[in-house]
Amino acid sequence: MDTNKMREQRAEADARVLKYLQGCLGSTAWAMSGAVRLSREDVSKACQRLKRKGLVATSPTQTTYWQAVKP
């Protein structure tokens, strides 16, 4: 496996998910998967990476609902 290609794919997935979340109030990974054309698993992984970077967070009342962090 080409690690550079994998890194680029992850960065692209992260960018697509973040852009989607910034344009709406929030979403579940399952609902986002259709909008960003990624599998639910890939969306979940992207959300976890973005969470570690402080760019998204889960809803305080529903842990499966992702929201972009407002600057």
C-alpha angles and dihedrals in degrees: 000000000000106000093198091056091048091049090051091049091051091048091050092049091048091050093049093049094045092048090051093049092047089056096053140037093256143295147202121258090246093054092044093051093074094044096050096034096237132118117266089246092054091048090051091050091048090050091052091051091048090047091056088052090051095243099115136024138187121255113268090234102037120036094198092058114090125204133181114248111244113231 
